Amino acid sequence: MGYLWANMEKMDIQAERENTRKAREELRLAKEEFAQILAENEARMQVELQEKEAKLQAQQAELMQLRDWARKNGMPLKTQL
């Protein structure tokens, strides 16, 4: 058993600690970047959703005006709104 340990490669503990510190820092930076990208995407999607909702409301208002105009002029409607 002593022979197995004697032939092992020497390990530089300080270098391993430095590598671990660097890896942790890289991970922290990657998490921060991911969080920023996620927040930007969420904000962009929220704006897009609000724009689509506004467009839908405008279309619904236009349809209601057309329906009211058709009723006022005695035109039959094929579908109910």
URRA-V174844 format. One record per helix or strand of 2 or more residues. SS is the DSSP state (2 for helix, 1 for strand). FROM is the first residue (numbers start at 1). LEN is the number of residues. If there is no record, write none. Layout:
[[SS | FROM | LEN] [SS | FROM | LEN]]
This chain:
[[2 | 2 | 5] [2 | 13 | 60]]
